[in-house]
Amino acid sequence: MTNDMAFAYPNIRMRRHRQNAWVRAMVRENSLSASDLIWPLFVIEGDNKRDPIKSMPGVERLSIDLLVREVTKARDLGLPAIALFPNTPDDKRDDAASEAFNPDNLICRAVRAIKNEVPDIGIICDVALDPYTSHGHDGLLIDEQIDNDETVEALIRQSLNQVEAGCDILAPSDMMDHRIGAIRQALEQQGHENTLIMSYAAKYASAFYGPFRDAVGSSGTLKGDKRTYQMDPANSDEAIREVELDIEEGADMVMVKPGMPYLDIVSRIKEEFQVPTFAYQVSGEYAMIMAAVQKDWLDHETVMMESLMSFKRAGCDGILTYFALEAAKILQNPTS
């Protein structure tokens, strides 16, 4: 008998590992838990207010009082952190993103309210100017161009404002050059050396962000596109360079955005750097799944959980997903 024959059927029957639930559980290569999930939440002004997002079935903008209740549910289900995004009223948006620096802006008030009621959950704050600019860009427009260095100075002010309100993790999503190093230096100088930075290190200029822009109210204000600062979807090596720079500048964690269409990038980053690596299952990914579910073309629960497991298999340490609360409920009573 040759060596090739020794490893041929019927000596090797791959289906032995799949024959029942306990065997599948015992040999499973990756696992998903509530601690892997981060829940993005949208905040609006008002009291006792829920505002459904039409392009994201099942997702709502919430006033701060209702937001705190939802965050309490997230904590009780074992989610480690939530990510906050504001829907800033139009009358508070301007070209200079002035509201981003207001210590009583919507995000800062939301952070303080959550820390007061649910202090044992992490709060991630987006660092970018697009929720506050009248033109919808992540940076400051000067002579119709996004000025990198002026924007970085503004991002430092925004970051310090959010940290002083109680934010635990800053998540710069703007994709300006050197913003991680500049923010890290400012944090050190101001006595916030323990604040974490989760860098949107590889954020692509993607068409999958459309529903998110509806949610934060920037889709109608955006002038032009964001291709001069977000990455070209055709590029992979460039993502490695971006991640390496952000780690050198002081990022504690890195993120890839969007998620499922860019799992090859996640895999490369995790293999190359072995740092905490996250991905954002963005609004367009969520909307596609939910649209198919509403048409009865896909099974909601199984497709949702399969999509989340794909992130873990690719190397993610955590996933930002609008499915977080629902998935955490399922994970309390898992089935095989």
N, C-alpha and C positions, 0 to 999 in steps of 0.2 A: 504494500500500500504506500503510495507516494504521499509526500507532505500535503500536496494539493487535495488529495482525496480525504485526508484526515480532517480537513476543515470544510468538507462539503456536506450537503444534505444526505442522509438524515442526521448525521452527528450534530450539526448545527441547525436548530430550528428557532429562528428569531421570534416566532410567535409564543414561545414559552414564557417570555417576559411580559406578555400582554394578556395572558389568559384570564386574569381576574384582578379585582381592585387592589388587593393587598400587595400583589407582585408589582403591579404598575407603580404603586406608591413607593415601594422599596427601591426600585431601580431608577426612579425619576431623576433626571439630571439637573433640572432647575425647579425652583419652587417660587410661589408668589404669596406674599403676605400683606396684611394691611400696612405694615411698616414700610413697604415699598412704594406706597401711594401718596401723592401730594395732590390736594384738591384746589384747583383754581376757582376763585370766587369773585363775582363782580359786585361792586358797591355803588349805591345811588343815594342821593339826598332824600330826606323825608323820614316819616315814621310809619311803621307797620305797612311797608310798601313792598310789593313783589311786582316785578315787571318782566314778563316772559320775553325771551329772545327768539324771534320767529325762526331765524336761521339755525338755531341750536335747540331742537325740541327737548323739553325737560330741564333746560337751564334757565335760570332767572337772575336778573339783577335784584339785589336785596338792599333795603335800608339797614342801617347799622344795628338797630334793635333785633331785626330778624336774622341778620348775619351772625350775631353772637349766639343765637339759638342753634343755628346750623353748625357753627364751629364746635359747640358743645357736643353735638351728635358725632362730629368727626373725631373729637378726642375720645369719646366713649367707645368708639369702634376701633380705636387703635391707630388712627392716622397720626403720623408724627408731626405733620406741618400742613399749613394751608398757604396758598399764594393769592395775594390781593391785587385787584385791578379796579381803578375807579372809572365811573362814567361821569366825567366832569361836566357840569352845566355849560352851555355855550357861552353864557355871559361871563364866565370865568376863564375862558381860553383867550390867549393873545399870542402875538408873534414871539414874545420873550418867554413864554411858558411860566409866567409869574406865579401862578397858583401852585406850581410844584414846590415852591420855597415857602409857602404859607404854613406855619406850624399848626394851624387849625384847618387845614384842607381836609377833604373827605377821607383820604387814606390815613392821615395822622390821627384823626378822630376815631376811625375804625380800629386802628392798631391799639390805641389806648383803651378802647372799650373792650376789646378781646383780651388784652393783658389783664385788665381788671377782673374779668369774669372767668376767663379760661387761661390762666397763666402758664399751664403746663403743656401748651401746644406751641410749636414753632411757627413764626410768622415770616413769610417771605414777601418782600416788597420789590416790585418791578422798578428798575432804574432806567428811565427813558422819558423823553419829553412829549411823546405823541399824544398822551391823554390830555395834555395841557396846552398844546399849540393850536393856534387857529388854522394852521396849514396842514396839520396831521402828520408832520414828520417827527422822527425821533430826536432830531437835533435842531439847532438854530440856523435859520436861513439868512445868509448875508449875500447880497447881490445874486439872489436866486440860486445859491449854492449852499450845501450844508457845510458850515464851518466846523471842522473837527475840533480845533483847540478851544474855541469859544464854547462849544458844546460840552467838552470835558469839564471846563470850569463850572458850567451850570449843573452838570451831573454830580459833581462833588457837593454842591450846595443841596441838591435834592437828596443825596444819600445821607448827609449829616442830619437833615431835617427828619428823615424817616427813622434813622437810628435813635435820635433823641426822643422820638415818640414811642420807641420800644421795639422796633423791628429787629428781628434776630438774624435774618439772612438777607443781604442785598443781592439782587439778581439783575445786573446790568444787561439789558437786552438791546441796547442802542447800536452796537457794533462800531463805535468810534475807536480809532487807534489810540492805545495807551490809557484808556479809561480805567482799566483794572489797577494799574500801577498808581495812577493819580488818586483814585479813591482809597486804595490801601494806605498810601502815605498820609492822606488826610485823616483817616480813621486812627492811625497810630498817633498822629500829632494831637488829636482831640481826645485821647484817652479811651478810644473804642477798639482797643487791640483785639478783643475777643469776638468782635462782629465777624460773621462768616460772609464770604463772597461766593455766590454760585453764578459763575459767568455763563451767559449765553455765548459760548466760545465759538460755536459753529452754527450761526443762524443764517439760514438761506433766504434769498429773495423769492419767496414761495407764493403761489396762488392759493395755498391752503389756509391762509390767514383771514380770508374774507369775513366769515361769521364773527370772528373775534373783533374785527374792526367795527362791525355793527354793534357788538356788545359794549364797547367802550366809547362809541359815538364818534369815531374818527374816520369812518368810511366815506362820509359825505364831505369831509373837510380836506382829505388828502389831495394835495396838488402834485401831479406827476407820480413817480414811483420811488422805490427805496433801493434801487440797484446800485447806487454809488456807494452804499455802505453795507448792505446785506450781501451775502455771498452768492455767487453764480451757482445754480443747481448742477451745473456740469462738472464742478470741481470737487476733488477729494483730497489731493495732496495739500491744497490750500487750507483745508480744515485742520490738518495736522499742524501746520505752521501757526495758525490762529490759536489752537489749544496750547501749544508749547509756549507761545508768548504770554498767554494769560496765566499759565502756571508760574512762569518765571516772575511775573509781575505781582503775584500774591493771591491768585484765585485758590480757594479751598476745594471747590468742586466745579465741574464743567458740565455744560449742557449742549445737547444737539436739538435743533428745532428746524423743521418739523420732525415727527417721529418715525412712523412706519416706512415712509418712502426713503428714509435716510438711515436705516439700520446698519447698512454697510459702514457708514461713518462712525456710528456708535462702536461697532466691533473693532474698527481700526484704532480708534482712540483708546479704548480700554486695553487692547493688546499692547499698544505703544507706550502708554504712560502709567497704567495701573493706578489711576487716581479715581476718587469717587466720580462716577459718570452718570449723568441723568439725561433723559429725553422728554420732550413735551409732545404728547399726543394732542395735536393742535385742533382748533375748532373745526377746520375742514374735514379732518379725519373723523372726528366725532359726528359731524353732520352727515357724512356719507353713510356711516354705519346706521345712524338713526333713521335716515331716509329709507334705506333698504328694509329696516325693521318695520317701519310703518307701512311699507308696501307688502309685508309678509314674505319678502324675498329671503330674509335671513332670520335666524333665531337670535333674539336679543342677548340672552345670557351667555350662550355658548360662544357666539362671535366676540362679544365683549371680553370674556375671559381669555379666549385664544389670542386676541390682539394684545392684551396686556402681557401674557406669557411670552410673546414674541420679543418684547423689549428685554425681558430677563434673559432669554436665550442669547440675545445679541451682546449681552454684557452690561446692561444697565443696573446700577445700584438702586435706582428709583425712577419713578415715572410721574410726571405731571399729567393728570387726566381728569376730564369732566366725569368720568365713570367712577371716580375714587370712592365716593360714599356708597354707591350701589354695590361695587365690587367688594368693599370691606364687609358689607352685610352678608354677602354670599360666602366669603372666606371664613365667617364664623361657623358656618355649617357646610364644609366642603363635601363634594361628592367626587367620585372617581369615574 
